Amino acid sequence: MCLGIPGQIVAITDAGRLMAMADVSGVRREVNVACVAEGPLEDLLGRWALIHVGFAMSLIDEEEAAKTLAALHDLGEAQEALAQMAEGDAALEGRA
């Protein structure tokens, strides 16, 4: 399964190599935009894309980006809770 993380294209870093800077939850990463470039690269500025392993795979709207980011945040919280439960179980087993 592939997971795309929403990122907003904030700058074109190397037009010749189709590279841009994407802001992914406050972290800036350089990504390849070849899969989403359909015209001048400047048209991508401000747009949201699903980012996977350094590639902007598809463009999404801002609402979809917000929903996906919220779901990923909730998933992270659930993962933390599961890890804490596992630690608690391990501690109980150690006392038995």
N, C-alpha and C positions, 0 to 999 in steps of 0.2 A: 504494500500500500504506500502511496506517495502522499506526502503532506505538503501543501503549499501554504506559506505564511504570507499574509497581506503586507505589502510594502508600498510606500508612495515614492514615485520617481521624483527626485528633487534636483538632479543635475545630469547633464550629459558629460561624461568624463573622457570619452574617446569615440567620436563619431565613426571613424574609420573601422574600428573593431566592434561597433555597435554596443558600447559599454556605457552604463549610466550608474548613478548613485541612487540607491533606494534607502529610504528611512523605514526600518523595520522595528516598530515599537521603541523608537528613540535611538536605535543603533543603526549607524549608516554602513551599508555594504555595497560594494561594486557588483553589479549584475550585468549579464548579457541580455540585451533586449531584442535579439534577432527574431524571436518567436512572436513578438507583439508589434514590431515596427512595420507600419503600413504606409507611412508617409514620412515627412520630415521628423527627425527624432525629437525636435523641440515640441512637437505636438504631444509627446508623452509626459512632459513636465506637469506635475500635479496629479497625474493619473495614478490610480491604484492598480497593482498587479499581484497575482499570486506568485511568490518567489519559491523556487525549489532548486537546491544545490547550485546556486549562483546564476540561475536563469529566471527571467520573468516569463512565466509559462502562459498566462492569459490575463487579460485586463478585466477588472471587476469595478463595480461602482462603489462609492464611498459607503453606502448603507451595507452592502454585502461585506465590505472590509471590516466595518465595525462589528457586525454580527459574528464574523469568523474570529476576530480578535477576542471578543467576549467569550466565545466557546472555548478557545484555546486557553484563556485565563482560567475559566472554570475547570477545564481538564487538568491544568496544572495544580489547582487547589485540591481536586479529587485525588490526584497522584500523591500529593503530600500527605493527605489523610490516610491513604492506603499504606504508605510507607510507615507512618506513625503507628498504625494498627499492627503492622507486621513486627515492628520493634517491640511493641507492648506484648504481643504473643510470644516473641522470643524471650523476653524477660521473664514472663510467667513460666515458660517451660524450663528456664534455667533455675527457678526457685523450687520447682517440684521435686 
